[in-house]
């Protein structure tokens, strides 16, 4: 009996000891904290009008097509593959198998077809239809569809089966694949929503259900977006389980948080004057990459009664700045002077191209010739973007030398966007994203919805149509360079520089691969190193 009691006691002791060992808490997985300068406005992939919303949305959505970070050539994402047929007029796309929305519903070709119909619908309130107008029947659907929902059919869109979608174009269009770098909508959730109400639908604030690498956990306005790893992401569950996209509108406050270890990344727009200080911190590394983005000063030429409708005035304003000096002094060399809409990453870029250089006497003469010896203009700038603020002040100083009084108005982001959309400005300092393909149609064709400045030139329209229809890169390069020459001579905007993305990142963050078009490229592969006791 005594032996039995001792045996039981020993067993219990071993079990308790084992329990104590096993109950030792595992190290908590490390979260990622990323800074943002403003609040996202919308998370619906069909209504992303600002850079912050677009950046946040890439955490929650997976695009149909992505681009290679080095070559910018289209690469599969949700579409696993595609085949071109019929003189590049027909594309047959195959979706990845076993992709599920976060509510367990399979992603199918019907979701993609629904999304394309929503974009083409007469009541669609977003900006993307110019990208879809090349699909056979899309314009007819937009003009003639009578229902309030994205139902019915578009001639050029065929759901072959659950995983296969065929798209037929009305004419060959070389950049078409690069237009498909957006995410589909869940048709089983939104098909019964009026298209006119899609932008304000709760989905625009939740992105739920999703098929992206992360799912929204909490959105606290003016504070942060908290996203958690999607365990069913088709490319593999992200290794970092939680990301906080933190709204810190003051760059100085971002820097303080990073140095204190409360932030892991200041993405894209680290102040160049802080780079040296950050580079000396052993816990931080600096990464940089070229971007498909440029800064410019736009002119409101949509009003024919405006003084800016006079080409001589616009040309005079285009001759005020030393762009090489801007890059050297404002960007400390982290960028390229820009003289037109083709960027260094584009295969059609011509590094020798220039039209207007700093020439104050010539600018003054043009202003006098226009009959405007003196002018008063308002230049709006989004507050907090220090580089653009300084560029605006330099422009103001230079303009004063030729008799132009420029009032610089700093506006908070949402007020800035409202003024821009309503045309409540003479000049605007802004950034603009370009497509991976050098096609200039979206921003510069007179009939494009993306031509927000109201630029019109029939010759440019003709060249852009020729360039999009051409097949080989050499022919397209020549055409786009000719179009660029005409656009720049018309002086609708003042190109400033193509600024490099400069990221300040915790030295321990692994597999962060900067991409010219997006911050969170392959975010599911990012990870922290394993601890020695893991």
C-alpha positions in Angstrom: 0.0 0.0 0.0 2.8 2.4 1.0 4.6 1.5 -2.2 1.5 2.3 -4.2 1.1 5.7 -2.5 4.7 6.5 -3.2 4.3 5.5 -6.9 1.2 7.7 -7.2 3.0 10.6 -5.5 5.9 10.3 -7.8 3.7 10.2 -10.9 1.8 13.2 -9.7 5.1 15.0 -9.1 6.3 14.3 -12.6 3.0 15.4 -14.1 3.1 18.6 -12.2 6.7 19.2 -13.1 5.9 18.5 -16.8 3.0 20.9 -16.5 5.2 23.6 -15.1 7.6 23.2 -17.9 4.9 23.2 -20.6 3.1 26.1 -19.0 6.1 28.4 -19.6 4.6 31.2 -21.7 5.9 31.3 -25.3 7.3 34.6 -26.6 4.6 36.8 -28.0 4.9 37.2 -31.7 6.1 40.6 -32.6 3.6 43.0 -34.3 4.5 45.5 -37.0 3.9 49.2 -36.6 3.9 51.3 -39.8 3.5 55.1 -40.0 0.9 56.9 -42.2 0.6 60.6 -42.7 -3.1 60.7 -43.0 -6.3 58.7 -42.5 -7.4 56.2 -45.2 -10.7 57.4 -46.7 -12.0 54.2 -48.4 -10.9 50.6 -48.5 -13.0 49.5 -51.5 -10.5 48.7 -54.3 -12.8 50.4 -56.9 -12.8 53.8 -55.1 -9.2 54.5 -54.1 -8.6 58.1 -54.9 -5.7 58.9 -52.6 -2.3 57.4 -51.8 -3.0 56.5 -48.2 -6.2 54.6 -49.0 -4.5 52.8 -51.8 -1.6 51.8 -49.5 -3.8 50.6 -46.7 -6.1 48.7 -49.2 -3.1 46.5 -50.4 -3.0 44.9 -47.0 -6.6 43.8 -47.3 -6.9 42.9 -51.0 -5.1 40.8 -53.5 -5.0 42.1 -57.1 -5.8 40.1 -60.2 -2.4 41.0 -61.7 0.7 42.5 -60.2 4.0 43.8 -61.7 7.6 42.6 -61.3 9.5 45.1 -59.0 12.4 45.1 -61.4 11.0 45.0 -64.9 7.4 46.2 -64.3 6.2 43.4 -66.5 2.8 42.0 -65.6 2.9 39.0 -63.3 0.1 36.6 -62.1 -1.5 37.1 -58.7 -5.2 36.0 -58.3 -5.0 35.2 -62.0 -2.6 32.2 -62.1 -2.0 32.5 -65.8 -3.4 34.0 -69.1 -3.2 33.4 -72.8 -3.5 35.9 -75.6 -5.4 34.9 -78.7 -6.7 36.5 -81.9 -4.1 39.2 -82.6 -4.0 40.2 -79.0 -7.7 40.9 -78.9 -8.7 38.0 -76.7 -7.3 37.2 -73.2 -8.2 33.9 -71.4 -7.5 34.1 -67.7 -7.3 31.3 -65.2 -7.8 32.0 -61.5 -5.8 30.2 -58.8 -7.6 27.2 -57.4 -8.6 27.1 -53.8 -8.8 30.8 -53.2 -11.5 31.6 -50.7 -13.1 34.8 -49.4 -12.7 35.1 -45.6 -16.3 33.9 -45.1 -15.4 30.6 -46.8 -17.0 31.3 -50.2 -14.8 30.4 -53.1 -13.5 33.2 -55.4 -14.7 32.6 -58.9 -14.7 34.1 -62.3 -18.2 35.4 -61.6 -16.7 37.7 -59.0 -14.3 39.2 -61.6 -17.1 39.6 -64.1 -19.3 41.3 -61.5 -16.4 43.7 -60.7 -15.9 44.6 -64.3 -19.6 45.2 -64.8 -19.7 47.4 -61.7 -16.8 49.6 -63.1 -18.7 49.8 -66.4 -22.1 50.6 -64.9 -23.7 54.0 -65.7 -24.0 54.7 -61.9 -20.4 53.8 -61.0 -18.9 56.8 -59.0 -15.3 55.8 -59.2 -12.5 56.7 -61.7 -11.6 53.4 -63.2 -13.9 53.1 -66.2 -11.3 54.6 -68.7 -9.3 51.5 -68.0 -12.1 49.2 -68.9 -13.5 51.0 -72.0 -11.3 48.9 -74.3 -13.4 45.8 -73.5 -15.9 45.0 -76.2 -19.3 46.1 -75.2 -18.2 48.0 -72.1 -19.1 51.4 -73.4 -22.5 50.2 -74.6 -23.1 48.7 -71.2 -22.3 52.0 -69.6 -24.5 54.0 -72.0 -27.4 51.6 -72.3 -27.8 49.5 -69.1 -31.0 50.4 -67.4 -30.9 48.5 -64.1 -29.5 49.8 -60.8 -27.4 46.7 -60.2 -24.3 45.4 -61.9 -26.2 42.6 -63.6 -26.7 41.6 -67.2 -23.9 41.0 -69.6 -21.1 42.8 -71.3 -20.4 41.4 -74.8 -16.6 41.0 -74.3 -16.7 39.3 -70.9 -17.4 35.6 -70.7 -17.4 33.4 -67.7 -16.2 30.1 -69.1 -16.3 28.2 -65.8 -15.6 28.9 -62.2 -11.9 29.5 -62.7 -11.8 30.8 -66.3 -12.7 34.2 -67.6 -12.4 35.3 -71.2 -12.1 39.0 -72.1 -12.3 40.3 -75.7 -11.1 43.8 -76.5 -12.7 45.9 -79.3 -9.2 46.8 -80.4 -5.7 45.8 -79.6 -4.5 47.7 -76.5 -0.9 47.0 -75.4 -1.2 48.2 -71.8 -4.4 46.3 -71.0 -2.8 43.7 -68.6 -1.3 46.5 -66.5 -4.9 47.8 -66.0 -5.8 44.7 -64.1 -3.8 45.4 -61.0 -6.9 45.9 -58.9 -8.8 43.5 -56.6 -12.2 41.9 -57.4 -15.3 42.5 -55.3 -17.3 39.7 -53.5 -20.3 39.3 -55.8 -22.1 37.1 -53.2 -22.1 40.1 -50.8 -22.5 43.1 -53.2 -24.4 41.9 -56.2 -27.7 43.1 -54.6 -26.3 46.5 -53.8 -27.2 49.4 -56.2 -24.0 50.5 -58.0 -24.7 54.1 -57.0 -24.4 53.0 -53.3 -21.3 50.8 -53.6 -18.9 53.6 -52.6 -20.7 54.3 -49.3 -21.5 50.6 -48.6 -20.1 49.3 -45.3 -17.7 47.1 -47.3 -15.8 50.3 -48.0 -14.9 50.5 -44.4 -14.5 46.8 -43.6 -13.2 45.1 -46.8 -14.9 42.1 -45.4 -15.0 39.4 -46.7 -11.6 39.6 -48.3 -9.0 37.4 -50.1 -6.0 39.6 -49.2 -3.1 38.8 -46.9 -4.7 40.6 -44.0 -8.2 41.1 -42.6 -9.4 44.2 -40.8 -9.5 43.9 -37.0 -10.2 47.5 -36.1 -10.2 50.9 -37.7 -9.9 53.7 -35.1 -10.2 57.0 -37.0 -7.3 59.3 -36.6 -5.3 56.6 -34.7 -4.7 53.4 -36.6 -5.8 50.5 -38.8 -5.2 47.2 -37.1 -5.1 44.2 -39.5 -4.6 40.6 -38.6 -3.1 37.8 -40.7 -5.5 36.0 -43.0 -4.9 32.3 -42.1 -6.4 31.2 -45.4 -4.4 33.6 -47.7 -3.8 31.6 -50.9 -0.1 32.4 -51.0 0.4 31.3 -47.4 -0.5 32.8 -44.0 1.5 36.0 -43.4 4.3 35.4 -40.9 3.7 38.7 -39.1 0.3 38.2 -37.4 -0.7 41.8 -36.7 0.1 45.1 -38.4 -0.8 48.5 -37.1 -1.0 51.2 -39.8 -0.7 54.2 -37.5 -1.9 57.7 -38.4 0.8 60.1 -37.3 0.3 63.3 -39.3 3.5 65.1 -38.1 6.7 63.8 -39.7 8.7 64.9 -36.6 6.4 62.8 -34.4 6.9 59.8 -36.7 10.7 60.2 -36.2 10.4 60.4 -32.5 8.3 57.3 -32.4 10.7 55.4 -34.6 13.7 56.3 -32.5 11.9 55.3 -29.4 11.1 51.9 -30.8 7.4 52.4 -31.0 7.4 52.4 -34.8 9.0 49.8 -37.0 8.8 51.7 -40.3 8.5 55.1 -41.7 7.6 54.3 -45.3 8.3 56.0 -48.6 8.7 59.6 -47.5 11.4 59.8 -44.8 12.6 63.4 -44.7 15.9 63.5 -46.5 17.5 65.7 -43.9 16.8 62.9 -41.4 18.5 60.1 -43.4 22.0 60.7 -42.1 20.8 60.6 -38.5 18.7 57.5 -39.0 21.5 55.7 -40.9 23.8 56.1 -37.8 21.2 54.3 -35.6 22.2 50.6 -35.3 18.6 49.6 -34.9 17.4 51.2 -38.1 18.3 50.7 -41.8 17.5 52.9 -44.7 16.2 51.4 -47.9 15.4 53.3 -51.1 13.9 52.6 -54.5 12.7 54.5 -57.5 8.9 55.1 -57.8 6.3 55.5 -60.5 5.4 58.8 -58.9 6.3 62.4 -59.6 5.6 65.8 -58.0 4.3 68.7 -60.1 2.6 72.1 -60.0 -0.7 71.8 -61.8 -2.5 74.7 -63.4 -6.3 75.0 -63.4 -6.8 75.4 -67.2 -10.4 74.0 -67.2 -11.8 77.6 -66.9 -11.5 79.3 -70.3 -11.7 82.7 -68.6 -8.7 82.0 -66.4 -5.5 83.8 -67.1 -3.9 80.3 -67.1 -5.8 79.4 -70.3 -3.1 81.6 -72.0 -0.2 79.4 -73.1 2.2 82.2 -72.8 1.4 82.6 -69.1 1.8 78.9 -68.5 5.0 78.8 -70.4 6.4 81.7 -68.4 5.5 79.9 -65.1 7.2 76.8 -66.5 10.5 78.7 -66.8 10.9 79.7 -63.1 12.5 76.7 -61.5 16.0 75.1 -61.5 14.9 71.5 -61.3 18.3 70.1 -60.8 18.6 72.5 -57.9 15.4 71.3 -56.4 16.6 67.7 -56.4 20.0 68.7 -54.9 18.7 71.0 -52.3 15.2 69.7 -51.4 15.8 66.0 -52.0 19.6 65.9 -51.3 20.0 63.9 -54.5 17.3 61.3 -53.7 15.4 61.8 -56.9 15.6 62.8 -60.6 14.7 66.2 -62.2 11.7 65.6 -64.4 10.8 67.5 -67.5 7.8 65.5 -68.8 5.3 62.7 -68.0 7.6 59.8 -68.9 9.5 58.5 -65.9 12.9 57.0 -65.6 11.4 53.6 -64.9 9.4 53.6 -68.2 10.9 51.9 -71.2 10.1 54.9 -73.3 12.0 57.4 -71.0 14.5 59.7 -72.7 17.1 60.9 -70.2 18.2 63.7 -72.6 14.7 65.2 -72.9 14.1 68.8 -71.8 12.1 71.7 -73.0 11.9 74.4 -70.4 14.8 75.4 -68.1 15.1 78.2 -65.7 15.1 81.5 -67.6 13.6 84.5 -65.7 14.2 87.2 -68.3 12.4 85.1 -71.0 9.6 84.3 -68.5 9.1 88.0 -67.8 9.0 88.8 -71.5 6.4 86.1 -72.1 4.3 87.5 -69.3 4.4 91.0 -70.7 3.6 89.7 -74.2 0.5 88.0 -72.8 -0.8 91.4 -71.5 -0.4 90.4 -67.9 2.4 92.5 -66.4 1.4 91.3 -63.0 -0.7 88.4 -61.6 -2.1 87.2 -58.3 -2.4 83.4 -58.1 -3.2 80.9 -55.3 -1.2 77.8 -54.9 -2.6 75.0 -52.7 -0.4 72.5 -50.9 -1.2 69.6 -48.6 0.1 70.5 -45.2 2.7 68.2 -43.7 4.4 67.3 -47.0 7.5 69.4 -46.2 9.3 68.9 -49.6 6.2 70.1 -51.5 5.8 73.0 -49.1 9.4 74.0 -49.7 9.1 73.6 -53.4 6.0 75.8 -53.3 7.9 78.5 -51.4 10.7 78.4 -53.9 8.2 78.8 -56.7 6.6 81.7 -54.9 10.0 83.4 -54.5 10.9 82.9 -58.2 7.5 84.0 -59.4 7.8 87.3 -57.5 10.9 88.1 -59.6 8.7 88.3 -62.8 5.8 90.1 -61.3 3.6 87.2 -60.1 2.3 87.2 -56.6 1.7 83.7 -55.4 -0.3 83.0 -52.2 0.6 79.6 -50.8 -2.2 78.0 -48.9 -1.4 74.9 -46.7 -4.5 72.7 -46.3 -5.0 69.5 -44.3 -5.3 66.5 -46.5 -9.1 66.1 -46.7 -9.6 69.9 -47.2 -6.9 69.8 -49.8 -8.6 67.0 -51.7 -11.9 68.9 -51.6 -10.4 72.1 -52.9 -8.7 70.1 -55.7 -11.9 68.2 -56.8 -13.9 71.4 -56.8 -11.3 73.4 -58.8 -10.9 75.9 -56.0 -7.4 76.9 -56.9 -5.2 78.5 -59.5 -2.1 76.3 -58.9 -1.8 73.0 -57.0 1.3 71.2 -55.8 0.6 67.5 -56.0 2.0 64.1 -56.6 0.8 61.8 -59.4 1.2 58.1 -59.9 2.0 56.7 -63.3 1.2 53.3 -64.6 3.9 50.6 -65.1 3.3 50.9 -68.8 4.4 54.3 -70.3 0.9 54.8 -71.9 -0.1 58.4 -71.2 -3.7 58.1 -72.1 -5.2 58.2 -68.6 -3.9 61.6 -67.7 -3.5 63.2 -71.1 -6.2 62.1 -73.5 -8.8 64.8 -73.9 -11.7 62.3 -73.3 -10.2 60.5 -70.3 -11.8 60.8 -66.9 -8.2 60.9 -65.5 -7.5 64.1 -67.3 -8.5 66.2 -64.3 -6.8 69.4 -65.5 -8.8 69.6 -68.7 -5.9 69.3 -71.1 -6.9 69.0 -74.8 -4.8 68.4 -77.9 -6.1 66.5 -80.9 -2.6 65.5 -82.1 -1.8 64.1 -78.6 -5.0 62.1 -78.7 -4.1 60.6 -82.0 -0.6 59.7 -80.9 -1.8 58.1 -77.7 -4.3 56.0 -79.6 -1.5 54.9 -82.0 0.9 54.1 -79.1 -1.7 51.9 -77.3 -2.4 50.0 -80.5 1.2 49.3 -81.4 2.8 46.1 -80.3 6.6 46.4 -80.1 8.3 48.6 -77.5 10.5 50.5 -80.0 7.5 51.8 -81.9 5.6 52.7 -78.8 8.6 54.5 -77.3 8.9 56.7 -80.4 5.2 57.5 -80.3 5.1 58.4 -76.6 8.2 60.6 -76.9 6.5 62.6 -79.6 3.4 62.9 -77.5 5.5 64.0 -74.5 7.1 66.8 -76.6 3.8 68.2 -77.5 2.3 68.0 -74.0 5.3 69.7 -72.4 5.3 72.5 -75.0 1.6 73.1 -74.1 2.7 73.6 -70.5 -0.4 72.3 -68.7 1.7 71.6 -65.6 5.2 72.2 -64.2 7.0 68.9 -63.8 9.3 69.0 -60.8 11.0 65.7 -59.9 10.6 62.0 -59.6 11.3 61.4 -56.0 12.8 58.1 -54.7 11.0 56.3 -52.0 13.2 56.3 -48.8 12.1 54.0 -46.0 13.4 53.9 -42.5 12.9 50.3 -41.3 13.7 48.3 -38.2 16.9 46.4 -38.9 15.3 43.1 -37.9 12.5 43.2 -40.5 13.3 40.6 -43.1 12.1 40.1 -46.7 10.8 43.7 -47.1 11.2 44.3 -50.8 10.5 47.8 -52.0 8.4 48.0 -55.1 8.0 51.1 -57.4 4.2 50.8 -57.2 3.3 49.7 -53.7 4.6 49.5 -50.2 3.1 46.2 -49.1 4.3 44.1 -52.0 4.6 40.5 -50.9 3.8 41.5 -47.3 2.9 37.9 -46.5 6.7 37.1 -46.7 7.8 39.8 -44.3 8.9 38.4 -41.0 10.9 39.0 -37.8 13.9 36.8 -37.1 13.3 33.8 -34.9 14.4 34.3 -31.3 17.1 31.9 -30.0 14.7 30.3 -27.5 12.0 29.8 -30.2 
